[in-house]
Amino acid sequence: MPSRCTTSCARDTAGWPSSGRSLGSGVAVRVAAARDVDRLVPVTPFDSPVAVIRSLLPLPLPGFARDRMPVQWLLAEQFDSVRHAGRVTAPTLVLRSGRDDVVLPARTDKLLSKLPAETSVVEFADDDHVSLAEHDDYWQAISDFLL
């Protein structure tokens, strides 16, 4: 069933990019999978918020294995990017942080494995989840890709 975003966002998306950062990257991927967008730019993206939350849970938790925690019950929207990534056809640029302590590298790697093979990746090796946007190179990469 389509989400409210993919049914009520702009009807004619041709020529428009889809972009989002962190949780917003899940929306951007879903829109790009459902609509004819010109380009996709997910920033600090993940495979799914459920996987991100599980990867950040401290262990041990009495009586629960990390991968069995029912964290999906906490989320009204799943933003399961990895589920939608195979339908993305737009040229894609992923911006990721090398020291991201929110979206761990494995979460972005899993999404990258499902995005189109031609996906470009720019990694800011010394930056965390927030600091990558503080560099001119960040903005230049987006500008070069979109223009």
C-alpha positions in Angstrom: 0.0 0.0 0.0 1.5 3.4 -1.0 2.3 5.8 1.8 0.7 9.2 2.1 3.9 10.8 0.8 4.0 8.8 -2.4 0.4 9.5 -3.2 0.0 13.2 -2.1 3.4 14.6 -3.1 3.8 16.4 -6.4 2.1 14.5 -9.1 4.6 15.3 -11.9 8.0 14.7 -10.5 9.8 14.4 -13.8 12.8 16.8 -13.8 12.8 17.0 -10.0 15.4 15.4 -7.7 14.5 13.5 -4.6 16.8 14.1 -1.6 16.7 13.5 2.1 19.1 13.3 5.0 19.1 10.6 7.7 15.4 9.6 8.3 14.5 11.8 5.3 16.7 9.6 3.1 14.0 6.9 3.6 11.4 9.2 2.2 13.6 10.2 -0.7 14.3 6.6 -1.7 10.6 5.7 -1.4 9.6 8.6 -3.6 12.4 7.8 -6.2 11.1 4.2 -6.3 7.5 5.2 -6.8 7.9 8.3 -9.0 9.8 9.4 -12.1 12.4 11.6 -10.5 15.4 13.1 -12.2 18.0 12.2 -9.6 18.2 10.7 -6.1 20.5 12.1 -3.3 20.2 10.2 0.0 22.5 11.6 2.7 23.6 9.4 5.6 21.1 6.7 4.4 20.2 3.4 5.9 18.5 0.1 5.0 15.7 0.5 7.5 15.1 2.3 10.8 14.4 -0.9 12.5 17.8 -2.3 11.6 19.4 1.1 12.7 17.7 1.0 16.1 18.6 -2.7 16.6 22.2 -2.0 15.7 22.4 0.7 18.4 20.8 -1.2 21.2 23.1 -2.1 24.1 23.6 -5.7 24.8 22.9 -7.8 26.7 19.2 -7.2 27.1 17.7 -9.8 29.4 15.5 -12.2 27.6 16.0 -10.6 24.1 18.3 -11.2 21.2 19.2 -7.9 19.4 17.6 -9.0 16.1 14.4 -10.1 17.8 13.6 -6.8 19.6 10.1 -5.7 18.4 11.3 -2.1 17.7 9.1 -2.0 14.5 6.1 -1.5 16.9 7.6 1.9 17.8 7.5 3.2 14.2 4.3 4.2 12.4 6.2 4.4 9.1 8.9 1.8 8.4 10.9 3.8 5.7 12.3 0.4 4.7 14.7 1.8 2.0 16.2 -1.5 1.1 12.8 -2.9 0.2 12.2 0.0 -2.3 15.8 0.5 -3.6 15.5 -2.1 -6.3 12.9 0.0 -8.0 15.0 3.1 -8.2 16.0 4.0 -11.8 17.2 7.5 -11.3 20.9 8.4 -11.2 21.9 8.3 -7.5 24.5 10.0 -5.4 24.9 8.7 -1.8 26.7 10.9 0.7 27.9 9.0 3.8 30.0 9.6 6.9 33.0 7.5 7.7 32.5 7.9 11.4 28.7 7.8 11.6 27.6 6.7 15.0 23.9 6.8 14.2 23.7 5.1 10.9 26.5 2.5 11.1 28.4 1.7 7.9 26.8 -1.8 7.6 23.3 -0.1 7.4 24.4 2.1 4.5 26.3 -0.8 2.9 23.2 -2.9 2.8 21.2 -0.2 1.1 24.1 0.4 -1.4 23.9 -3.3 -2.3 20.3 -2.8 -3.5 20.6 0.5 -5.3 21.5 0.7 -9.0 25.1 -0.4 -9.8 25.9 3.0 -11.2 25.3 4.7 -7.9 28.0 7.2 -7.0 29.2 7.4 -3.4 31.0 10.2 -1.7 32.4 9.3 1.8 33.4 11.9 4.3 35.8 9.6 6.1 36.5 11.8 9.1 33.0 13.0 9.7 30.1 11.8 11.9 26.4 11.8 11.2 26.1 15.6 11.5 29.4 17.1 10.6 29.7 16.1 7.0 27.4 19.0 6.0 29.9 21.5 7.4 32.3 21.1 4.4 32.3 22.9 1.1 33.0 19.5 -0.5 29.6 18.2 0.7 27.7 21.0 -1.0 29.9 20.9 -4.1 29.3 17.2 -4.6 25.5 17.8 -4.4 25.8 20.8 -6.8 27.9 18.9 -9.3 25.5 16.0 -9.3 22.4 18.0 -9.7 23.5 20.6 -12.2 
